Every structure is written in C-alpha cells, then in structure tokens.
Amino acid sequence: MRMLEEQKLLTKIASLYYEEGLKQSQISEQLDLSQSFISRSLNRALKEGIVKISVHRPVHFHIDLERQLQEQYEIRQVLVVEPTGAGDDALKQAIGSAAAHYFETTVTEKDKIGISSWSSTIRAMIDHMHRSRQKGAAEVVQLLGGVGNKGAFEATLLTQRLATLLNCPSYLLPSQSIEQSVDSRLRILQLDDVREVVDRFSALTVALVGIGELEPSPLLRNSGNYHSQSMLKTLADRGAVGDICLRYYDASGAPVLEDNEEVVVSVNLQQLHKIDRVVGLAGGERKLNAIRGALCGKYLDVLITDLTTAKALAAQP
C-alpha cells in the first residue's frame, strides 16, 4: 500500500510540474512538502518511467550525426546544415547562415576574436550577421595579411566588417601574407606595426577560420595570394592536404613545413591549439581531406559543415 501511495504522489507532483506548468516552489507550497523533496520526486518520476520526455526532431536536424562526429573526432561541437540548393554558393550560404547564428548567440563582449582573411564562407557568415547595438566583443584581429591592392582590400575587409558589426576595435595585419623569403618574413615580424598585431594572437579567445585545400581557391587565385608552383609541389610531395591561414598540414594534421622554412605571416598551427575556441567553416567534397586533417590535428573546437561532408567524415575516421 505504501508503494502505491508513493507512486500516486510522484504522479501528482509530475503532473503539476510538467502538465500544469507549476514551479517547484509552488508545488512545495501547495502540497506542504519541501522543495528538495519535490526535486527528488521529479528525478524519481523520470527514472521510474512515470514521466517520459521526447524531443521532436524536424527532418532536417541531424543531432545524432553531430554527436557521432563530436565523439569520433573529440571535438567540442559540430553543426551540420543542408543547403537549400545545388552548387558551391548554396553550400557556402547554408554554412554561413548557420555560423552567423552560432556566432551571434555565443560571442561575448569579453571575447577577443581572430578572423581568417581569405574565406568566402566566412564572408557569407558576415553577410548573414546583424549589427550589435552594444559592444559585442573586445576586439577583432586579422590573422593573415594580404598581397597586392586586391589582396590587401579583401584581407582587411572581413576584419573591418566584423568589427563594425560587433561595435569594437579592429587590428589589421599590415603585411603580405606570403613573403619572398624566410629572412624577409623575419624582418617583417620585427616591424612595430606588425608586431603589435601578431602579439595579440596569444590573447585571442575565439578564432574564425576557413579550411583550404592544397589547390588555391578562386578567391586566393584572383588575389594572387598563394604560393608559387614550386612551393605547391613541395607541399604536395610532403603530403599536404589542407591549410588554415596558409599553414599547411598533412592527413594526420602534422605541419608539413618547419618554422625555418615558413614564409607566411599569419597565426601558426601551434598558436591555434592555445586559442580556447577555434571555429572552422568548411564543406564540400573537394575539402573532405582538408577538413579531416584539421580535425585529426585537433586545430578545431567547433566545425560547421554540410550534411554530405559530415556523412563522409563519419564513414571514414
């Protein structure tokens, strides 16, 4: 009989809470029971099956796949989207839209944000963002320089636009992204204006990055912001599958160039490991190996990608 009465009380408490929407404090007062008793009773109701909670998942949500990838690659969060149309632009717009919502709901006024200069997907994200009425971040820092007039414009544009949207200062990297030699790169890094920006990399809390494949994207090719054919051959010979901010890595995520060979002025792969939240935006069959390499290298904390790419990542560790 006692068990029957306990079940009856648990059912009553659960009904008041889940069906009638009363707060635990209100149920406590109404039934003359302590609030801690109400809390324990609600937990029991769940464990004993008196209450069964189900979540309705619309057909285009892929929570199970996201969770699988998070566990498989030991990454904090994966967001999977479905483009509404065919083609590369539809893909980038879908990823960009999801990234804009994620970024607007997670960034804080204390965040110091680094942004990759060369990503049409990040550009799509910024196109989908709304301007913050208050200060939305502490600062935005450019992670990779530009080459030539067209290059410099594109490289600074994303940094400035994001800072404007967040009502915060921007710090532009006044250098080419690819210098002519290692010595030239080292000299550039000693310039006060460059040093001021590069020194800020160590204080970043968030980084927004695209993921490139070995073959330069149309955006990079149009700007001239890519390596010579001889360097691309060297990278390929060493097994490079992709890059973040023109820092190339192989299928396991290991860098393919030593620091004494590097001619790129940008955040490096080791520095990415030290940033609390690196958000990668990338998708498409061509970038599959590059994305997998970035995941294997543990360079990303959050990945926003498309359904087809996500399924391929899940199918082949």
C-alpha positions as CSV (number, residue, x, y, z in Angstrom):
1,M,0.0,0.0,0.0
2,R,2.8,2.4,0.9
3,M,4.4,1.9,-2.6
4,L,1.0,2.6,-4.2
5,E,0.8,5.9,-2.3
6,E,4.3,6.9,-3.2
7,Q,3.5,6.3,-6.9
8,K,0.4,8.3,-6.6
9,L,2.3,11.2,-5.0
10,L,5.1,11.1,-7.6
11,T,2.4,11.1,-10.4
12,K,0.7,14.1,-8.8
13,I,3.9,16.1,-8.5
14,A,4.9,15.3,-12.0
15,S,1.5,16.3,-13.3
16,L,1.6,19.6,-11.6
17,Y,5.1,20.3,-12.9
18,Y,5.0,19.0,-16.4
19,E,1.3,19.3,-17.4
20,E,0.2,22.4,-15.4
21,G,3.5,24.2,-15.5
22,L,3.8,25.0,-11.8
23,K,7.2,25.8,-10.4
24,Q,8.8,23.6,-7.8
25,S,8.3,26.2,-5.2
26,Q,4.6,26.5,-6.0
27,I,4.2,22.7,-5.8
28,S,6.1,22.7,-2.5
29,E,3.7,25.3,-1.0
30,Q,0.6,23.6,-2.4
31,L,1.4,20.1,-1.2
32,D,3.2,21.1,2.1
33,L,6.4,19.4,1.0
34,S,9.9,20.7,1.0
35,Q,11.3,21.9,-2.3
36,S,14.2,19.4,-2.1
37,F,11.6,16.6,-1.8
38,I,9.8,17.9,-4.9
39,S,13.1,18.0,-6.8
40,R,14.0,14.4,-5.8
41,S,10.5,13.3,-6.7
42,L,10.7,14.7,-10.2
43,N,14.0,12.9,-10.7
44,R,12.4,9.6,-9.5
45,A,9.5,10.1,-11.8
46,L,11.9,10.3,-14.7
47,K,13.9,7.3,-13.6
48,E,10.9,5.1,-12.9
49,G,9.2,5.9,-16.2
50,I,6.3,7.9,-14.7
51,V,7.5,10.8,-16.9
52,K,8.8,10.1,-20.4
53,I,10.3,13.1,-22.3
54,S,10.6,13.0,-26.0
55,V,12.1,15.7,-28.3
56,H,10.5,16.3,-31.7
57,R,13.3,16.5,-34.2
58,P,12.4,18.0,-37.6
59,V,13.6,16.1,-40.6
60,H,16.5,18.5,-41.5
61,F,18.1,18.3,-38.0
62,H,21.0,15.9,-37.6
63,I,21.7,15.8,-33.9
64,D,22.7,12.1,-33.8
65,L,25.3,12.7,-36.7
66,E,26.6,15.8,-34.9
67,R,27.1,13.8,-31.7
68,Q,28.8,11.0,-33.5
69,L,31.3,13.3,-35.1
70,Q,31.9,15.1,-31.8
71,E,32.8,11.8,-30.2
72,Q,34.7,10.4,-33.2
73,Y,37.0,13.4,-33.6
74,E,36.9,14.5,-29.9
75,I,35.7,18.0,-30.9
76,R,33.5,20.2,-28.7
77,Q,30.7,20.9,-31.2
78,V,29.7,20.1,-34.8
79,L,26.9,21.8,-36.6
80,V,25.5,20.1,-39.7
81,V,23.5,22.0,-42.3
82,E,21.6,21.2,-45.5
83,P,22.0,23.6,-48.4
84,T,18.6,24.6,-50.0
85,G,20.0,24.4,-53.5
86,A,22.8,22.9,-55.6
87,G,26.2,24.4,-56.2
88,D,29.1,25.9,-54.3
89,D,27.4,29.2,-53.5
90,A,24.3,27.5,-51.9
91,L,26.7,25.4,-49.8
92,K,28.6,28.5,-48.5
93,Q,25.4,30.4,-47.8
94,A,24.0,27.5,-45.7
95,I,27.2,27.2,-43.7
96,G,27.5,31.0,-43.4
97,S,23.9,31.4,-42.2
98,A,24.4,28.7,-39.5
99,A,27.7,30.2,-38.5
100,A,26.2,33.6,-38.1
101,H,23.5,32.3,-35.8
102,Y,26.1,30.3,-33.8
103,F,28.5,33.2,-33.5
104,E,25.8,35.8,-32.5
105,T,24.5,33.6,-29.8
106,T,27.9,32.6,-28.3
107,V,30.2,35.5,-28.6
108,T,30.5,37.9,-25.6
109,E,31.8,41.4,-25.1
110,K,34.9,40.0,-23.5
111,D,35.9,37.8,-26.4
112,K,39.0,38.7,-28.5
113,I,38.3,37.4,-31.9
114,G,40.8,36.4,-34.6
115,I,39.5,36.1,-38.2
116,S,41.0,34.5,-41.3
117,S,41.4,36.9,-44.1
118,W,40.7,34.6,-47.1
119,S,37.4,32.7,-46.9
120,S,34.3,33.2,-49.0
121,T,32.4,31.1,-46.4
122,I,33.3,33.5,-43.6
123,R,32.3,36.3,-45.9
124,A,28.9,34.6,-46.3
125,M,28.7,34.3,-42.5
126,I,29.3,38.1,-42.1
127,D,26.7,38.8,-44.7
128,H,24.1,37.0,-42.6
129,M,25.0,38.7,-39.3
130,H,23.1,41.6,-37.7
131,R,24.8,44.7,-36.2
132,S,25.1,44.7,-32.4
133,R,23.5,47.7,-30.7
134,Q,26.1,47.4,-27.9
135,K,29.7,46.4,-27.8
136,G,29.6,42.8,-29.0
137,A,33.3,41.8,-28.4
138,A,36.5,43.3,-27.1
139,E,38.4,43.3,-30.4
140,V,38.7,41.7,-33.8
141,V,42.2,40.8,-35.1
142,Q,43.3,39.9,-38.6
143,L,45.1,36.5,-38.7
144,L,46.6,36.7,-42.2
145,G,47.8,39.5,-44.3
146,G,47.2,40.3,-48.0
147,V,49.1,40.6,-51.3
148,G,48.8,43.5,-53.7
149,N,45.9,46.0,-54.0
150,K,43.1,43.5,-54.4
151,G,44.6,41.2,-51.8
152,A,45.0,43.9,-49.2
153,F,41.5,45.1,-49.7
154,E,39.9,41.6,-49.3
155,A,42.2,40.8,-46.4
156,T,41.2,43.8,-44.4
157,L,37.5,43.9,-45.5
158,L,36.3,40.9,-43.4
159,T,38.2,42.1,-40.3
160,Q,36.7,45.6,-40.5
161,R,33.2,44.4,-41.3
162,L,33.1,42.0,-38.4
163,A,34.5,44.7,-36.0
164,T,31.8,47.1,-37.3
165,L,29.1,44.6,-36.7
166,L,30.3,44.0,-33.1
167,N,31.0,47.7,-32.4
168,C,34.5,47.0,-31.3
169,P,38.0,48.0,-32.5
170,S,39.8,46.1,-35.2
171,Y,43.5,45.3,-35.6
172,L,44.7,44.9,-39.2
173,L,47.9,43.0,-40.1
174,P,49.9,45.4,-42.2
175,S,51.9,42.8,-44.2
176,Q,51.8,40.5,-47.1
177,S,50.7,37.0,-46.2
178,I,53.5,35.3,-48.3
179,E,56.9,36.9,-48.1
180,Q,59.6,36.3,-50.7
181,S,61.9,34.5,-48.3
182,V,62.2,33.3,-44.7
183,D,64.6,36.2,-43.9
184,S,62.1,38.7,-45.4
185,R,59.3,37.2,-43.2
186,L,61.5,37.5,-40.1
187,R,62.3,41.2,-40.9
188,I,58.6,41.9,-41.4
189,L,57.8,40.4,-38.0
190,Q,60.1,42.8,-36.3
191,L,58.3,45.9,-37.6
192,D,56.4,47.6,-34.7
193,D,53.0,47.8,-36.6
194,V,53.2,44.1,-37.5
195,R,54.4,43.1,-34.1
196,E,51.5,44.9,-32.4
197,V,49.0,42.7,-34.2
198,V,50.9,39.4,-34.1
199,D,51.4,39.8,-30.4
200,R,47.6,39.9,-30.0
201,F,47.4,36.3,-31.3
202,S,48.3,34.9,-27.9
203,A,45.4,36.6,-26.1
204,L,42.7,35.5,-28.6
205,T,39.7,33.6,-27.1
206,V,37.9,32.9,-30.4
207,A,39.2,32.3,-33.9
208,L,37.1,32.1,-37.1
209,V,38.9,30.2,-39.8
210,G,38.2,28.7,-43.2
211,I,39.8,25.5,-44.3
212,G,41.7,25.4,-47.6
213,E,42.7,22.6,-49.8
214,L,46.1,22.3,-51.5
215,E,44.9,23.8,-54.8
216,P,44.2,27.6,-54.2
217,S,40.6,28.7,-54.1
218,P,39.3,31.1,-56.8
219,L,39.3,33.9,-54.2
220,L,43.0,33.3,-53.5
221,R,43.9,32.8,-57.1
222,N,42.2,36.1,-58.2
223,S,44.1,38.0,-55.5
224,G,47.5,36.5,-56.2
225,N,47.6,35.4,-52.6
226,Y,49.0,31.9,-53.0
227,H,52.3,30.0,-53.2
228,S,54.4,29.5,-56.3
229,Q,54.0,26.3,-58.3
230,S,57.4,25.1,-57.0
231,M,56.3,25.6,-53.4
232,L,52.9,23.9,-54.1
233,K,54.8,20.9,-55.5
234,T,57.0,20.8,-52.3
235,L,53.8,20.9,-50.1
236,A,52.2,18.1,-52.2
237,D,55.4,16.0,-52.1
238,R,55.3,16.3,-48.3
239,G,51.7,15.1,-48.2
240,A,49.9,18.4,-47.5
241,V,46.1,18.0,-47.7
242,G,44.9,21.4,-46.5
243,D,45.6,24.7,-44.7
244,I,44.4,27.1,-42.1
245,C,45.6,30.6,-42.7
246,L,48.1,29.2,-45.3
247,R,49.7,27.0,-42.7
248,Y,49.7,23.5,-44.3
249,Y,49.3,20.2,-42.7
250,D,49.1,16.5,-43.8
251,A,46.4,13.9,-43.4
252,S,47.3,13.4,-39.7
253,G,47.2,17.1,-39.0
254,A,51.0,17.5,-38.7
255,P,52.5,20.7,-40.1
256,V,54.5,20.0,-43.4
257,L,56.9,22.9,-43.1
258,E,59.3,23.7,-40.3
259,D,59.4,27.2,-38.9
260,N,62.7,27.9,-40.6
261,E,61.1,27.2,-44.0
262,E,58.0,29.2,-43.4
263,V,57.4,32.4,-45.5
264,V,53.8,33.1,-44.4
265,V,52.9,35.9,-41.9
266,S,49.9,34.5,-40.1
267,V,48.7,32.7,-36.9
268,N,50.5,29.4,-36.8
269,L,49.1,25.9,-36.1
270,Q,50.6,25.7,-32.7
271,Q,49.0,29.0,-31.7
272,L,45.6,27.7,-32.8
273,H,45.9,24.9,-30.2
274,K,46.2,27.6,-27.5
275,I,43.0,29.5,-28.5
276,D,40.1,28.5,-26.4
277,R,37.6,28.2,-29.3
278,V,38.6,27.8,-32.9
279,V,35.5,27.7,-35.2
280,G,36.1,26.2,-38.7
281,L,33.7,26.8,-41.6
282,A,34.1,24.5,-44.5
283,G,32.2,22.0,-46.6
284,G,32.1,20.2,-49.9
285,E,33.6,17.0,-51.3
286,R,36.8,18.7,-52.5
287,K,37.7,19.8,-49.0
288,L,36.9,16.5,-47.3
289,N,40.6,15.5,-46.8
290,A,41.5,19.0,-45.6
291,I,38.7,19.1,-43.1
292,R,39.6,15.6,-41.8
293,G,43.2,16.6,-41.5
294,A,42.3,19.7,-39.5
295,L,40.2,17.5,-37.2
296,C,43.0,14.9,-36.8
297,G,45.4,17.8,-35.9
298,K,43.0,19.0,-33.2
299,Y,43.0,22.5,-34.6
300,L,39.2,22.9,-34.4
301,D,36.9,23.2,-31.4
302,V,33.8,23.8,-33.5
303,L,33.1,22.6,-37.1
304,I,30.2,23.9,-39.2
305,T,29.8,21.9,-42.3
306,D,27.2,20.4,-44.7
307,L,25.4,17.0,-44.5
308,T,27.2,15.3,-47.3
309,T,30.6,16.2,-45.9
310,A,29.5,15.2,-42.4
311,K,28.4,11.8,-43.5
312,A,31.7,11.2,-45.3
313,L,33.7,12.3,-42.2
314,A,31.6,9.9,-40.1
315,A,32.1,7.0,-42.6
316,Q,35.9,7.2,-42.6
317,P,37.8,8.1,-39.4
